[in-house]
Amino acid sequence: MAKPRSPAPARFRDPRHTKYDFTESIVVRCPRCERIAHVRPVPDGEGQGTRPCFRAPRRLTCHGCGLSRQTDSERVSLWRSSVGPALDPYFRAPLWLQTETRHGWLWAYNLEHLAFLRQFVAASLRERAPWYDIGQKMTVVARLPVWIKSAKNRDEVLRAVERIRATVSAG
């Protein structure tokens, strides 16, 4: 009698995404009504000019209260910490997709970013690009805090991801 085969381990290969790859659409808390709002690039023809996409003008819109703000600021600062609540880089509004754990704050710019984090954390086999390979070295995965990467925290981090995901339907 043959032994049942164990399922193949979940494998994650670092696609070399950078923090900039997830800033196209950012889900934030509306500064006026505290509901879900979105920060997106201003559509072409409305002052975009020749700046790179990351530095393009952005618009914060809330469908709940009708708030609409626009920025064309060249000064953009991405959040780099898990110590406190995360803010979006354009309007400094709190991110909607975040929660506090006993290790620190877990946050994502949008649902795609959250799914990426979930895929990484859930994988029992995580592959990085070879050190000698060309391309981006400091990817999103490389910059994650150690507590998120740790296998002993996997269940806790996955529960936090599910708590964050549940706030989207509640908001």
DOMI-55112 format. One record per residue: residue number from 1; x negated, y, z negated of N, C-alpha, C, CB in turn. Coordinates in steps of 0.02 Angstrom, whole numbers, padded with zeros to 5 digits. Atoms other than C-alpha are relative to their C-alpha. Glycine has a CB too. Example, Ala and Ser with C-alpha at 12.3 -4.5 7.8 and 13.67 -1.06 7.14 Angstrom:
<rs>
+-----+--------+--------+--------+--------+--------+--------+--------+--------+--------+--------+--------+--------+
! seq !    n_X !    n_Y !    n_Z !   ca_X !   ca_Y !   ca_Z !    c_X !    c_Y !    c_Z !   cb_X !   cb_Y !   cb_Z !
+-----+--------+--------+--------+--------+--------+--------+--------+--------+--------+--------+--------+--------+
!   1 ! -00045 ! -00059 !  00000 ! -00615 ! -00225 ! -00390 ! -00045 !  00060 !  00000 !  00050 !  00001 ! -00062 !
!   2 !  00042 ! -00059 !  00003 ! -00684 ! -00053 ! -00357 !  00039 !  00055 ! -00037 ! -00020 !  00023 !  00071 !
+-----+--------+--------+--------+--------+--------+--------+--------+--------+--------+--------+--------+--------+
</rs>
This chain:
<rs>
+-----+--------+--------+--------+--------+--------+--------+--------+--------+--------+--------+--------+--------+
! seq !    n_X !    n_Y !    n_Z !   ca_X !   ca_Y !   ca_Z !    c_X !    c_Y !    c_Z !   cb_X !   cb_Y !   cb_Z !
+-----+--------+--------+--------+--------+--------+--------+--------+--------+--------+--------+--------+--------+
!   1 ! -00042 ! -00059 !  00000 !  00000 !  00000 !  00000 ! -00045 !  00062 !  00000 !  00048 !  00000 ! -00061 !
!   2 !  00040 ! -00060 ! -00007 ! -00073 !  00166 !  00053 !  00021 !  00053 ! -00050 !  00005 !  00028 !  00072 !
!   3 ! -00015 ! -00055 !  00047 ! -00087 !  00309 ! -00069 !  00030 !  00058 !  00038 ! -00064 !  00022 ! -00037 !
!   4 ! -00027 ! -00060 ! -00033 !  00017 !  00462 ! -00029 ! -00054 !  00053 !  00005 !  00063 !  00028 ! -00038 !
!   5 !  00050 ! -00052 ! -00011 ! -00090 !  00599 !  00043 !  00020 !  00064 ! -00035 ! -00011 !  00013 !  00075 !
!   6 ! -00015 ! -00064 !  00031 ! -00103 !  00758 ! -00055 !  00004 !  00053 !  00055 ! -00055 !  00019 ! -00053 !
!   7 ! -00007 ! -00051 ! -00052 ! -00050 !  00912 !  00041 ! -00066 !  00037 !  00010 !  00056 !  00051 ! -00018 !
!   8 !  00061 ! -00038 ! -00014 ! -00189 !  01008 !  00126 !  00001 !  00065 ! -00040 ! -00006 !  00015 !  00077 !
!   9 !  00001 ! -00062 !  00040 ! -00247 !  01155 !  00021 !  00019 !  00060 !  00043 ! -00069 !  00011 ! -00031 !
!  10 ! -00017 ! -00062 ! -00036 ! -00176 !  01324 !  00069 ! -00065 !  00036 !  00014 !  00050 !  00045 ! -00042 !
!  11 !  00062 ! -00031 ! -00022 ! -00313 !  01409 !  00167 !  00012 !  00072 !  00018 ! -00031 ! -00039 !  00060 !
!  12 ! -00003 ! -00071 ! -00017 ! -00344 !  01594 !  00181 ! -00067 !  00020 !  00030 !  00016 !  00044 ! -00063 !
!  13 !  00060 ! -00028 ! -00032 ! -00469 !  01668 !  00303 !  00006 !  00075 !  00002 ! -00010 ! -00029 !  00073 !
!  14 ! -00002 ! -00073 !  00004 ! -00511 !  01850 !  00275 !  00003 !  00029 !  00071 ! -00061 !  00027 ! -00038 !
!  15 ! -00006 ! -00029 ! -00066 ! -00447 !  01941 !  00430 ! -00036 !  00067 !  00007 !  00073 !  00010 !  00018 !
!  16 !  00039 ! -00061 !  00002 ! -00557 !  02089 !  00382 !  00043 !  00063 !  00003 ! -00049 !  00001 !  00056 !
!  17 ! -00040 ! -00061 !  00005 ! -00416 !  02210 !  00350 ! -00034 !  00048 ! -00048 !  00073 ! -00017 ! -00024 !
!  18 !  00025 ! -00051 !  00045 ! -00470 !  02373 !  00272 !  00060 !  00034 ! -00032 ! -00045 !  00052 !  00037 !
!  19 ! -00055 ! -00035 !  00034 ! -00368 !  02484 !  00157 !  00038 !  00045 !  00049 ! -00028 !  00043 ! -00057 !
!  20 ! -00032 ! -00043 ! -00049 ! -00330 !  02594 !  00308 !  00052 ! -00037 !  00042 ! -00052 !  00031 !  00046 !
!  21 ! -00046 !  00039 ! -00041 ! -00239 !  02452 !  00397 !  00071 ! -00002 ! -00029 ! -00026 ! -00070 !  00007 !
!  22 ! -00066 !  00004 !  00032 ! -00095 !  02463 !  00272 !  00030 !  00069 ! -00014 ! -00006 ! -00038 ! -00064 !
!  23 ! -00025 ! -00067 !  00014 ! -00068 !  02652 !  00272 !  00046 !  00029 !  00054 ! -00058 !  00047 ! -00010 !
!  24 ! -00044 ! -00024 ! -00053 !  00042 !  02664 !  00427 !  00068 !  00020 ! -00028 !  00008 ! -00053 !  00054 !
!  25 ! -00063 ! -00015 !  00034 !  00199 !  02659 !  00319 ! -00009 ! -00017 ! -00073 !  00060 ! -00041 !  00032 !
!  26 !  00011 !  00009 !  00071 !  00193 !  02681 !  00131 !  00068 !  00010 ! -00036 ! -00054 !  00049 ! -00028 !
!  27 ! -00063 ! -00002 !  00037 !  00341 !  02646 !  00014 ! -00015 !  00033 ! -00067 !  00031 ! -00071 ! -00009 !
!  28 !  00012 ! -00039 !  00061 !  00349 !  02774 ! -00127 !  00066 !  00012 ! -00038 ! -00033 !  00067 !  00017 !
!  29 ! -00058 ! -00021 !  00040 !  00466 !  02834 ! -00264 !  00014 !  00073 !  00017 ! -00014 ! -00010 ! -00078 !
!  30 ! -00019 ! -00068 ! -00019 !  00559 !  02990 ! -00209 ! -00011 !  00047 ! -00058 !  00073 !  00003 !  00025 !
!  31 !  00012 ! -00049 !  00054 !  00501 !  03142 ! -00309 !  00065 !  00033 ! -00025 ! -00048 !  00053 !  00023 !
!  32 ! -00062 ! -00034 !  00019 !  00680 !  03209 ! -00313 !  00050 ! -00048 ! -00033 !  00032 !  00032 !  00062 !
!  33 ! -00054 !  00043 !  00025 !  00798 !  03060 ! -00341 ! -00024 ! -00067 ! -00028 !  00049 ! -00013 !  00055 !
!  34 !  00029 !  00062 !  00027 !  00680 !  02918 ! -00394 !  00019 ! -00063 !  00037 !  00020 ! -00007 ! -00072 !
!  35 ! -00016 !  00059 ! -00040 !  00741 !  02802 ! -00255 ! -00056 ! -00013 !  00049 !  00067 !  00010 !  00038 !
!  36 !  00051 !  00018 ! -00050 !  00642 !  02720 ! -00115 ! -00005 !  00054 !  00053 !  00015 ! -00069 !  00032 !
!  37 !  00014 ! -00048 ! -00055 !  00562 !  02843 !  00007 ! -00059 ! -00028 !  00040 ! -00015 !  00072 ! -00028 !
!  38 !  00053 !  00024 ! -00044 !  00439 !  02818 !  00150 ! -00045 !  00057 !  00022 !  00030 ! -00035 !  00061 !
!  39 !  00049 ! -00046 ! -00027 !  00280 !  02906 !  00202 ! -00025 ! -00030 !  00064 ! -00059 !  00014 ! -00051 !
!  40 !  00019 !  00024 ! -00066 !  00247 !  02888 !  00388 ! -00033 !  00056 !  00039 !  00062 ! -00028 !  00038 !
!  41 !  00029 ! -00052 ! -00043 !  00148 !  02977 !  00523 !  00055 !  00041 !  00034 ! -00047 ! -00031 !  00053 !
!  42 ! -00046 ! -00043 ! -00038 !  00235 !  03124 !  00606 ! -00001 ! -00025 !  00072 ! -00021 !  00076 ! -00005 !
!  43 ! -00001 !  00024 ! -00069 !  00294 !  03069 !  00779 ! -00043 !  00043 !  00047 !  00072 ! -00002 !  00026 !
!  44 !  00041 ! -00036 ! -00049 !  00184 !  03117 !  00928 !  00035 !  00063 !  00024 ! -00017 ! -00045 !  00059 !
!  45 ! -00027 ! -00062 ! -00025 !  00206 !  03293 !  00990 !  00019 !  00049 ! -00055 !  00058 ! -00014 !  00042 !
!  46 ! -00017 ! -00045 !  00055 !  00235 !  03367 !  00817 ! -00061 !  00018 ! -00040 !  00053 ! -00033 ! -00045 !
!  47 !  00059 ! -00025 !  00035 !  00062 !  03429 !  00776 ! -00054 ! -00051 ! -00014 !  00021 !  00029 ! -00063 !
!  48 !  00049 !  00052 !  00015 ! -00039 !  03269 !  00781 ! -00070 !  00017 !  00024 !  00021 ! -00065 !  00030 !
!  49 !  00066 ! -00020 ! -00024 ! -00182 !  03337 !  00886 ! -00044 ! -00059 !  00015 ! -00033 !  00044 ! -00051 !
!  50 !  00048 !  00052 ! -00018 ! -00340 !  03234 !  00907 ! -00029 ! -00035 ! -00061 ! -00057 !  00030 !  00041 !
!  51 !  00026 !  00032 !  00061 ! -00365 !  03176 !  00727 !  00013 ! -00075 !  00003 !  00032 !  00030 ! -00062 !
!  52 ! -00013 !  00072 !  00004 ! -00381 !  02990 !  00692 !  00067 ! -00014 ! -00035 ! -00056 ! -00036 ! -00038 !
!  53 ! -00066 !  00018 !  00026 ! -00221 !  02900 !  00642 !  00005 !  00009 ! -00075 !  00017 ! -00072 !  00019 !
!  54 ! -00003 ! -00005 !  00073 ! -00264 !  02895 !  00457 !  00006 !  00072 ! -00023 ! -00062 ! -00032 ! -00030 !
!  55 ! -00001 ! -00071 !  00019 ! -00287 !  03083 !  00452 !  00056 !  00038 !  00035 ! -00067 !  00032 !  00016 !
!  56 ! -00055 ! -00032 ! -00035 ! -00133 !  03119 !  00557 !  00049 !  00029 ! -00051 !  00036 ! -00049 !  00047 !
!  57 ! -00051 ! -00028 !  00045 !  00004 !  03228 !  00480 !  00051 ! -00054 ! -00021 !  00036 !  00059 !  00033 !
!  58 ! -00047 !  00049 !  00026 !  00126 !  03130 !  00372 !  00064 !  00034 ! -00023 ! -00031 ! -00040 ! -00058 !
!  59 ! -00065 ! -00025 !  00022 !  00308 !  03149 !  00327 !  00027 ! -00047 ! -00052 !  00049 !  00008 !  00060 !
!  60 ! -00034 !  00038 !  00052 !  00391 !  03092 !  00166 !  00075 !  00010 !  00010 ! -00023 !  00022 ! -00072 !
!  61 ! -00072 ! -00005 ! -00010 !  00575 !  03052 !  00193 !  00036 ! -00047 ! -00048 !  00020 ! -00015 !  00073 !
!  62 ! -00042 !  00040 !  00045 !  00708 !  02988 !  00074 !  00070 ! -00001 !  00030 !  00001 !  00029 ! -00073 !
!  63 ! -00068 !  00005 ! -00027 !  00871 !  02923 !  00144 !  00053 !  00007 ! -00054 !  00009 ! -00067 !  00036 !
!  64 ! -00047 ! -00006 !  00056 !  00950 !  02930 ! -00029 !  00024 !  00072 ! -00011 ! -00031 ! -00025 ! -00063 !
!  65 ! -00017 ! -00069 !  00015 !  00943 !  03118 ! -00058 ! -00014 !  00048 !  00059 ! -00037 !  00024 ! -00061 !
!  66 !  00013 ! -00042 ! -00058 !  00886 !  03182 !  00112 ! -00065 !  00040 ! -00004 !  00056 !  00046 !  00011 !
!  67 !  00063 ! -00037 !  00007 !  00717 !  03246 !  00051 ! -00045 ! -00014 !  00060 ! -00036 ! -00019 ! -00066 !
!  68 !  00048 !  00006 ! -00055 !  00593 !  03278 !  00192 ! -00055 !  00050 ! -00012 !  00035 !  00010 !  00070 !
!  69 !  00059 ! -00043 !  00008 !  00418 !  03346 !  00165 ! -00052 ! -00022 !  00050 ! -00028 ! -00004 ! -00072 !
!  70 !  00053 !  00015 ! -00049 !  00273 !  03357 !  00284 ! -00066 !  00029 ! -00024 !  00018 !  00028 !  00070 !
!  71 !  00066 ! -00024 !  00016 !  00087 !  03373 !  00258 ! -00045 ! -00010 !  00061 ! -00030 ! -00037 ! -00062 !
!  72 !  00050 !  00008 ! -00052 ! -00052 !  03402 !  00381 ! -00069 !  00008 ! -00030 !  00011 !  00052 !  00057 !
!  73 !  00063 ! -00007 !  00037 ! -00187 !  03403 !  00250 ! -00053 ! -00047 !  00025 !  00012 ! -00011 ! -00075 !
!  74 !  00057 !  00041 ! -00018 ! -00358 !  03340 !  00298 ! -00026 ! -00038 ! -00060 ! -00056 !  00043 !  00031 !
!  75 !  00024 !  00030 !  00062 ! -00387 !  03292 !  00117 !  00045 ! -00058 ! -00020 ! -00005 !  00053 ! -00056 !
!  76 ! -00037 !  00060 !  00015 ! -00331 !  03114 !  00089 ! -00043 ! -00043 ! -00046 !  00020 ! -00039 !  00064 !
!  77 !  00039 !  00042 !  00044 ! -00384 !  03005 ! -00056 !  00039 ! -00064 ! -00016 ! -00018 !  00037 ! -00065 !
!  78 ! -00031 !  00064 !  00013 ! -00343 !  02820 ! -00066 ! -00010 ! -00020 ! -00073 ! -00028 ! -00054 !  00047 !
!  79 !  00003 !  00023 !  00069 ! -00306 !  02742 ! -00234 ! -00052 ! -00055 ! -00006 !  00069 ! -00024 ! -00025 !
!  80 !  00055 !  00048 !  00007 ! -00456 !  02642 ! -00297 !  00000 ! -00037 ! -00066 ! -00064 !  00034 !  00009 !
!  81 !  00003 !  00025 !  00068 ! -00407 !  02583 ! -00469 !  00060 ! -00045 ! -00015 ! -00003 !  00056 ! -00050 !
!  82 ! -00057 !  00039 !  00025 ! -00298 !  02456 ! -00558 !  00013 !  00019 ! -00073 ! -00013 ! -00076 !  00007 !
!  83 ! -00005 ! -00022 !  00069 ! -00309 !  02555 ! -00721 !  00067 !  00034 ! -00015 ! -00056 !  00047 ! -00017 !
!  84 ! -00063 ! -00035 !  00011 ! -00154 !  02663 ! -00701 !  00046 ! -00008 !  00060 ! -00012 !  00075 ! -00013 !
!  85 ! -00047 !  00004 ! -00057 ! -00001 !  02679 ! -00588 ! -00031 !  00030 !  00063 !  00066 !  00035 ! -00017 !
!  86 !  00029 ! -00022 ! -00064 ! -00049 !  02700 ! -00405 !  00043 !  00054 !  00032 ! -00007 ! -00060 !  00048 !
!  87 ! -00033 ! -00055 ! -00036 ! -00006 !  02853 ! -00300 ! -00016 ! -00005 !  00074 ! -00022 !  00069 ! -00028 !
!  88 !  00014 !  00000 ! -00072 !  00009 !  02873 ! -00113 ! -00052 !  00053 !  00016 !  00065 !  00012 !  00042 !
!  89 !  00057 ! -00044 ! -00014 ! -00140 !  02959 ! -00031 !  00019 !  00068 !  00030 ! -00046 ! -00033 !  00046 !
!  90 ! -00018 ! -00062 ! -00034 ! -00042 !  03099 !  00054 !  00038 !  00049 ! -00044 !  00042 ! -00017 !  00061 !
!  91 ! -00043 ! -00043 !  00040 !  00090 !  03167 ! -00065 ! -00010 ! -00010 ! -00075 !  00072 ! -00011 !  00018 !
!  92 !  00013 !  00018 !  00070 !  00027 !  03090 ! -00228 !  00064 ! -00022 ! -00036 ! -00032 !  00060 ! -00037 !
!  93 ! -00061 !  00027 !  00029 !  00199 !  03013 ! -00255 ! -00015 ! -00071 ! -00025 !  00059 ! -00001 !  00052 !
!  94 !  00012 !  00068 !  00025 !  00203 !  02852 ! -00359 !  00022 ! -00052 !  00051 !  00036 ! -00011 ! -00067 !
!  95 ! -00019 !  00055 ! -00045 !  00204 !  02693 ! -00255 !  00060 ! -00037 ! -00029 ! -00060 ! -00048 !  00010 !
!  96 ! -00057 !  00039 !  00022 !  00365 !  02594 ! -00263 ! -00021 ! -00071 ! -00017 !  00055 ! -00001 !  00054 !
!  97 !  00021 !  00070 !  00007 !  00278 !  02425 ! -00248 ! -00058 ! -00007 ! -00049 ! -00019 ! -00029 !  00068 !
!  98 !  00052 !  00008 !  00050 !  00184 !  02413 ! -00411 !  00030 ! -00025 ! -00066 ! -00038 !  00065 ! -00011 !
!  99 ! -00020 !  00023 !  00066 !  00192 !  02331 ! -00581 ! -00062 ! -00007 ! -00043 !  00038 ! -00067 !  00004 !
! 100 !  00056 !  00006 !  00047 !  00085 !  02322 ! -00736 ! -00003 ! -00072 ! -00025 !  00008 !  00049 ! -00059 !
! 101 !  00012 !  00066 !  00030 !  00009 !  02157 ! -00793 ! -00045 !  00010 ! -00060 ! -00032 ! -00049 !  00052 !
! 102 !  00044 ! -00006 !  00058 ! -00095 !  02120 ! -00947 ! -00072 !  00016 !  00020 !  00002 ! -00063 ! -00042 !
! 103 !  00068 ! -00013 ! -00024 ! -00251 !  02138 ! -00839 ! -00007 !  00069 !  00031 ! -00020 ! -00052 !  00051 !
! 104 !  00002 ! -00064 ! -00034 ! -00206 !  02299 ! -00749 !  00061 !  00006 !  00046 ! -00066 !  00009 !  00041 !
! 105 ! -00056 ! -00013 ! -00046 ! -00090 !  02369 ! -00616 ! -00012 ! -00037 !  00066 !  00008 !  00075 !  00013 !
! 106 !  00000 !  00031 ! -00066 ! -00049 !  02269 ! -00460 !  00045 !  00043 !  00044 !  00025 ! -00076 ! -00002 !
! 107 ! -00039 ! -00045 ! -00043 !  00010 !  02376 ! -00315 ! -00014 ! -00015 !  00073 ! -00018 !  00073 ! -00016 !
! 108 !  00007 !  00008 ! -00073 !  00036 !  02376 ! -00127 !  00032 !  00061 !  00033 !  00034 ! -00066 !  00025 !
! 109 ! -00027 ! -00058 ! -00036 !  00068 !  02514 !  00000 !  00067 ! -00016 !  00033 ! -00050 !  00022 !  00053 !
! 110 ! -00061 !  00018 ! -00035 !  00204 !  02418 !  00093 !  00011 ! -00075 ! -00006 ! -00002 !  00022 !  00074 !
! 111 ! -00015 !  00071 !  00006 !  00284 !  02246 !  00110 ! -00052 ! -00043 !  00036 !  00069 ! -00015 !  00029 !
! 112 !  00052 !  00037 ! -00035 !  00152 !  02191 !  00236 ! -00062 ! -00008 ! -00045 ! -00020 !  00037 !  00066 !
! 113 !  00056 !  00001 !  00047 !  00015 !  02234 !  00109 !  00015 ! -00049 ! -00057 ! -00014 !  00071 ! -00028 !
! 114 ! -00020 !  00045 !  00054 !  00111 !  02141 ! -00027 ! -00003 ! -00073 !  00023 !  00070 !  00017 ! -00025 !
! 115 !  00002 !  00068 ! -00027 !  00130 !  01986 !  00083 ! -00073 ! -00023 !  00010 !  00038 ! -00003 !  00067 !
! 116 !  00070 !  00015 ! -00008 ! -00056 !  01993 !  00122 ! -00031 ! -00020 ! -00068 ! -00038 !  00061 !  00030 !
! 117 !  00025 !  00016 !  00067 ! -00097 !  01996 ! -00065 !  00026 ! -00067 ! -00024 !  00019 !  00055 ! -00049 !
! 118 ! -00029 !  00063 !  00020 !  00022 !  01853 ! -00097 ! -00033 ! -00059 !  00035 !  00076 ! -00001 !  00014 !
! 119 !  00032 !  00053 ! -00039 ! -00054 !  01748 !  00041 ! -00071 ! -00014 ! -00026 ! -00004 !  00020 !  00075 !
! 120 !  00067 !  00008 !  00026 ! -00229 !  01778 ! -00028 !  00001 ! -00034 ! -00068 ! -00036 !  00067 ! -00006 !
! 121 ! -00001 !  00026 !  00069 ! -00185 !  01742 ! -00210 !  00025 ! -00073 !  00000 !  00045 !  00043 ! -00044 !
! 122 ! -00029 !  00067 ! -00001 ! -00082 !  01586 ! -00169 ! -00048 ! -00053 !  00028 !  00064 ! -00001 !  00040 !
! 123 !  00045 !  00048 ! -00033 ! -00222 !  01506 ! -00067 ! -00049 ! -00030 ! -00049 ! -00038 !  00035 !  00057 !
! 124 !  00049 !  00033 !  00043 ! -00327 !  01377 ! -00155 ! -00069 ! -00002 !  00034 !  00022 ! -00072 ! -00017 !
! 125 !  00062 ! -00003 ! -00037 ! -00459 !  01389 ! -00019 ! -00004 !  00068 !  00034 ! -00006 ! -00059 !  00053 !
! 126 !  00007 ! -00068 ! -00026 ! -00518 !  01566 !  00020 ! -00067 !  00006 !  00036 !  00006 !  00053 ! -00057 !
! 127 !  00061 ! -00006 ! -00040 ! -00643 !  01595 !  00160 ! -00013 !  00072 !  00017 !  00006 ! -00042 !  00064 !
! 128 !  00022 ! -00067 ! -00020 ! -00740 !  01754 !  00185 ! -00038 ! -00006 !  00066 ! -00045 !  00033 ! -00055 !
! 129 !  00039 ! -00001 ! -00062 ! -00822 !  01805 !  00347 ! -00074 ! -00010 ! -00019 !  00011 !  00067 !  00040 !
! 130 !  00071 !  00009 !  00015 ! -01006 !  01753 !  00355 ! -00036 !  00067 ! -00009 ! -00034 ! -00041 !  00055 !
! 131 !  00036 ! -00062 !  00015 ! -01128 !  01883 !  00286 ! -00037 !  00027 !  00061 ! -00048 ! -00012 ! -00056 !
! 132 !  00039 ! -00022 ! -00058 ! -01223 !  01888 !  00450 !  00044 !  00022 !  00058 ! -00046 ! -00056 !  00022 !
! 133 ! -00046 ! -00018 ! -00054 ! -01069 !  01917 !  00557 !  00007 !  00075 !  00003 !  00068 ! -00034 ! -00010 !
! 134 ! -00008 ! -00072 ! -00008 ! -01042 !  02090 !  00627 !  00071 !  00020 ! -00020 ! -00015 !  00021 !  00074 !
! 135 ! -00066 ! -00025 !  00015 ! -00896 !  02198 !  00577 !  00005 !  00026 ! -00071 !  00052 ! -00053 !  00010 !
! 136 ! -00015 ! -00029 !  00065 ! -00816 !  02266 !  00420 ! -00021 ! -00047 ! -00056 !  00074 !  00018 ! -00006 !
! 137 !  00022 !  00041 !  00057 ! -00899 !  02202 !  00261 !  00043 !  00011 ! -00062 ! -00073 !  00015 ! -00017 !
! 138 ! -00040 ! -00014 !  00060 ! -00798 !  02289 !  00125 !  00075 !  00001 !  00018 ! -00021 !  00068 ! -00031 !
! 139 ! -00069 !  00008 ! -00018 ! -00626 !  02223 !  00166 !  00045 !  00009 ! -00062 !  00012 ! -00068 !  00033 !
! 140 ! -00047 ! -00004 !  00056 ! -00469 !  02233 !  00059 ! -00014 ! -00056 ! -00049 !  00073 ! -00004 !  00025 !
! 141 !  00014 !  00057 !  00043 ! -00509 !  02060 ! -00008 ! -00064 !  00011 ! -00040 ! -00006 ! -00065 !  00042 !
! 142 !  00063 ! -00011 !  00035 ! -00688 !  02108 ! -00052 !  00007 !  00052 ! -00056 ! -00054 !  00021 !  00049 !
! 143 ! -00008 ! -00054 !  00049 ! -00626 !  02260 ! -00149 !  00052 ! -00015 ! -00054 !  00020 !  00063 !  00036 !
! 144 ! -00050 !  00017 !  00052 ! -00493 !  02170 ! -00252 ! -00034 ! -00008 ! -00067 !  00038 ! -00064 !  00019 !
! 145 !  00028 !  00011 !  00066 ! -00520 !  02171 ! -00439 ! -00010 ! -00075 ! -00014 !  00045 !  00031 ! -00054 !
! 146 !  00017 !  00070 !  00015 ! -00595 !  02010 ! -00510 !  00060 ! -00037 ! -00029 ! -00059 ! -00003 ! -00048 !
! 147 ! -00056 !  00034 !  00032 ! -00439 !  01972 ! -00612 !  00052 ! -00023 !  00051 !  00033 !  00045 ! -00052 !
! 148 ! -00046 !  00022 ! -00052 ! -00335 !  01961 ! -00452 ! -00029 ! -00060 !  00037 !  00015 !  00058 !  00050 !
! 149 !  00033 !  00054 ! -00035 ! -00462 !  01845 ! -00370 ! -00006 ! -00064 ! -00041 ! -00068 !  00022 !  00022 !
! 150 !  00012 !  00057 !  00044 ! -00477 !  01730 ! -00520 !  00056 ! -00052 !  00005 ! -00006 !  00024 ! -00072 !
! 151 ! -00049 !  00054 ! -00005 ! -00391 !  01561 ! -00500 !  00039 ! -00010 ! -00064 ! -00035 ! -00065 !  00019 !
! 152 ! -00036 !  00010 !  00063 ! -00345 !  01557 ! -00684 !  00058 !  00050 ! -00008 ! -00048 !  00007 ! -00059 !
! 153 ! -00054 ! -00050 !  00003 ! -00234 !  01711 ! -00657 !  00049 ! -00007 !  00058 ! -00030 !  00070 !  00001 !
! 154 ! -00040 !  00008 ! -00061 ! -00153 !  01644 ! -00498 !  00074 !  00003 ! -00014 ! -00017 ! -00065 !  00035 !
! 155 ! -00072 !  00003 !  00014 !  00017 !  01605 ! -00574 !  00026 !  00068 ! -00024 !  00015 ! -00053 ! -00052 !
! 156 ! -00021 ! -00065 !  00026 !  00026 !  01771 ! -00667 !  00004 !  00052 !  00055 ! -00048 !  00023 ! -00055 !
! 157 !  00001 ! -00049 ! -00055 ! -00021 !  01872 ! -00513 !  00057 ! -00014 !  00049 ! -00068 ! -00001 !  00037 !
! 158 ! -00056 !  00016 ! -00045 !  00105 !  01778 ! -00404 !  00067 !  00019 ! -00030 ! -00001 ! -00075 !  00016 !
! 159 ! -00061 ! -00023 !  00033 !  00241 !  01813 ! -00533 !  00007 !  00075 !  00007 !  00001 ! -00021 ! -00074 !
! 160 ! -00001 ! -00073 ! -00007 !  00194 !  01997 ! -00527 !  00019 !  00020 !  00071 ! -00069 !  00030 ! -00018 !
! 161 ! -00017 ! -00014 ! -00070 !  00204 !  01995 ! -00336 !  00075 ! -00009 !  00010 ! -00040 ! -00047 !  00048 !
! 162 ! -00071 !  00012 ! -00007 !  00379 !  01921 ! -00348 !  00041 !  00053 ! -00036 !  00019 ! -00070 ! -00026 !
! 163 ! -00034 ! -00055 !  00035 !  00431 !  02053 ! -00476 !  00001 !  00063 !  00043 ! -00034 !  00015 ! -00068 !
! 164 !  00004 ! -00058 ! -00045 !  00371 !  02188 ! -00356 !  00048 ! -00008 !  00058 ! -00072 !  00010 !  00025 !
! 165 ! -00043 !  00012 ! -00058 !  00463 !  02110 ! -00209 !  00073 !  00008 ! -00019 ! -00012 ! -00070 !  00028 !
! 166 ! -00069 ! -00005 !  00023 !  00624 !  02102 ! -00311 !  00023 !  00073 ! -00007 !  00009 ! -00037 ! -00066 !
! 167 ! -00019 ! -00071 !  00008 !  00619 !  02292 ! -00338 !  00023 !  00031 !  00065 ! -00058 !  00039 ! -00028 !
! 168 ! -00019 ! -00028 ! -00065 !  00642 !  02322 ! -00152 !  00075 ! -00008 !  00011 ! -00039 ! -00033 !  00058 !
! 169 ! -00071 !  00010 ! -00010 !  00815 !  02245 ! -00147 !  00041 !  00036 ! -00054 !  00016 ! -00075 ! -00001 !
! 170 ! -00035 ! -00035 !  00054 !  00861 !  02326 ! -00314 !  00001 !  00076 !  00011 ! -00033 ! -00016 ! -00067 !
! 171 !  00005 ! -00072 ! -00009 !  00806 !  02500 ! -00256 !  00042 !  00023 !  00055 ! -00070 !  00021 !  00013 !
+-----+--------+--------+--------+--------+--------+--------+--------+--------+--------+--------+--------+--------+
</rs>
